[in-house]
Each structure stands twice: as structure tokens, then as C-alpha cells.
Amino acid sequence: MDLLSDFANALERHVAERLRLCEDSPDYVCEAVRIADAHNLLFITVEGGTTDEEHNLFALRDLCHLDDMTLNYVPDRQRIERLARHLLLPGGAE
């Protein structure tokens, strides 16, 4: 697999695990994911975080969407893939 896919898969798993551990809807969770090192797939969960793209900090709710079939929040794969391209490609190319 290439680095973009590895990153997207790892972040998607991380977000899914955080969702699994949440007792509340992501709308009410004050948790964020800091991407400490995109190339080495290092993610840190931060309490009380909001999205701050300049510092690679993303609120959990911003990395999810509501699944129409199950009505559960799930990782937003398209958002995660865009984030992978932004962080890993020169100039954040699409």
C-alpha cells in the first residue's frame, strides 16, 4: 500500500476506535485528534480540542459523518482521504 492509503486506513481505525469508546454522540464529545506525525502514523487524542488545521488538530466530530443506514456516526473516509492528501503530498495537491 502507498503512504496515502496507509495514513487514511490508520486514521480511520483511530477515529472508529475513539467513536467506539465514546458514550455520547460526537456532537457532544470534546475530544480531538492531533496528527503528531503523518508520515509515521502517529495520532494523539486530546481532551477539549477543537479543529485547528494549522496545528493538525481535528475535533472528532469533524472526522465523522452520520451513516444513513445505521444512524450511527462513522469515520468520514472522504474527509480523511482529503486530509491525507493535504498533509502528505507536496503543496497539499488534490
DRENDO-1510 file (C-alpha; in Angstrom, 1 decimal, always signed):
<recs>
REC; n; res; u; v; w
REC; 1; MET; +0.0; +0.0; +0.0 .
REC; 2; ASP; +1.1; +3.6; -0.5 .
REC; 3; LEU; +1.6; +6.2; +2.2 .
REC; 4; LEU; -1.8; +7.9; +1.5 .
REC; 5; SER; -3.7; +4.7; +1.9 .
REC; 6; ASP; -1.7; +3.7; +5.0 .
REC; 7; PHE; -2.4; +7.1; +6.6 .
REC; 8; ALA; -6.1; +7.0; +5.7 .
REC; 9; ASN; -6.6; +3.5; +7.0 .
REC; 10; ALA; -4.7; +4.2; +10.2 .
REC; 11; LEU; -6.6; +7.4; +10.9 .
REC; 12; GLU; -9.9; +5.8; +10.0 .
REC; 13; ARG; -9.2; +3.0; +12.5 .
REC; 14; HIS; -8.2; +5.5; +15.2 .
REC; 15; VAL; -11.4; +7.5; +14.7 .
REC; 16; ALA; -13.5; +4.4; +14.7 .
REC; 17; GLU; -11.9; +3.3; +18.0 .
REC; 18; ARG; -12.5; +6.7; +19.6 .
REC; 19; LEU; -16.1; +6.5; +18.4 .
REC; 20; ARG; -16.5; +3.1; +19.9 .
REC; 21; LEU; -15.2; +4.3; +23.3 .
REC; 22; CYS; -17.4; +7.4; +23.3 .
REC; 23; GLU; -20.5; +7.2; +25.4 .
REC; 24; ASP; -22.0; +10.3; +23.8 .
REC; 25; SER; -22.6; +11.4; +20.2 .
REC; 26; PRO; -19.6; +13.0; +18.6 .
REC; 27; ASP; -21.6; +16.3; +18.6 .
REC; 28; TYR; -21.2; +16.3; +22.4 .
REC; 29; VAL; -17.7; +14.9; +22.7 .
REC; 30; CYS; -15.0; +17.4; +23.4 .
REC; 31; GLU; -12.3; +15.2; +22.0 .
REC; 32; ALA; -9.9; +15.9; +19.2 .
REC; 33; VAL; -7.2; +14.0; +17.3 .
REC; 34; ARG; -3.8; +15.6; +16.9 .
REC; 35; ILE; -1.8; +14.3; +14.0 .
REC; 36; ALA; +1.6; +14.3; +15.6 .
REC; 37; ASP; +3.5; +12.7; +12.6 .
REC; 38; ALA; +1.6; +12.0; +9.4 .
REC; 39; HIS; +4.4; +10.0; +7.8 .
REC; 40; ASN; +4.8; +7.7; +10.9 .
REC; 41; LEU; +1.0; +7.5; +11.5 .
REC; 42; LEU; +1.2; +9.0; +15.0 .
REC; 43; PHE; -2.1; +10.3; +16.4 .
REC; 44; ILE; -2.7; +11.7; +19.8 .
REC; 45; THR; -6.2; +12.0; +21.4 .
REC; 46; VAL; -6.6; +15.4; +23.1 .
REC; 47; GLU; -9.4; +16.4; +25.5 .
REC; 48; GLY; -11.2; +19.6; +25.0 .
REC; 49; GLY; -9.8; +20.1; +21.5 .
REC; 50; THR; -11.4; +21.9; +18.6 .
REC; 51; THR; -10.4; +21.8; +15.0 .
REC; 52; ASP; -7.2; +23.9; +14.3 .
REC; 53; GLU; -5.9; +22.7; +10.9 .
REC; 54; GLU; -2.8; +24.9; +11.2 .
REC; 55; HIS; -1.7; +22.8; +14.2 .
REC; 56; ASN; -3.0; +19.5; +12.8 .
REC; 57; LEU; -5.7; +19.2; +15.4 .
REC; 58; PHE; -9.2; +17.9; +14.4 .
REC; 59; ALA; -12.3; +17.6; +16.5 .
REC; 60; LEU; -13.6; +14.1; +16.5 .
REC; 61; ARG; -16.9; +15.3; +15.2 .
REC; 62; ASP; -15.2; +16.8; +12.2 .
REC; 63; LEU; -13.8; +13.5; +11.1 .
REC; 64; CYS; -17.2; +11.7; +11.2 .
REC; 65; HIS; -20.5; +11.7; +9.4 .
REC; 66; LEU; -23.9; +10.2; +10.2 .
REC; 67; ASP; -24.4; +6.9; +8.3 .
REC; 68; ASP; -27.8; +7.0; +6.7 .
REC; 69; MET; -28.4; +3.2; +7.0 .
REC; 70; THR; -27.4; +2.7; +10.7 .
REC; 71; LEU; -27.9; +6.3; +12.0 .
REC; 72; ASN; -24.6; +5.9; +13.8 .
REC; 73; TYR; -21.6; +8.2; +13.5 .
REC; 74; VAL; -18.8; +6.6; +11.4 .
REC; 75; PRO; -15.4; +7.9; +10.2 .
REC; 76; ASP; -15.7; +10.1; +7.2 .
REC; 77; ARG; -13.4; +8.3; +4.7 .
REC; 78; GLN; -13.6; +11.1; +2.1 .
REC; 79; ARG; -12.6; +13.8; +4.6 .
REC; 80; ILE; -9.8; +11.5; +5.9 .
REC; 81; GLU; -8.5; +10.9; +2.4 .
REC; 82; ARG; -8.6; +14.7; +1.6 .
REC; 83; LEU; -6.7; +15.3; +4.9 .
REC; 84; ALA; -4.1; +12.6; +3.8 .
REC; 85; ARG; -3.5; +14.3; +0.5 .
REC; 86; HIS; -3.2; +17.7; +2.2 .
REC; 87; LEU; -0.7; +16.5; +4.8 .
REC; 88; LEU; +1.4; +14.1; +2.6 .
REC; 89; LEU; +1.5; +15.5; -0.9 .
REC; 90; PRO; +3.7; +18.4; -1.8 .
REC; 91; GLY; +1.7; +21.6; -1.6 .
REC; 92; GLY; -1.4; +19.6; -0.4 .
REC; 93; ALA; -2.2; +18.7; -4.1 .
REC; 94; GLU; -5.5; +17.0; -4.8 .
</recs>
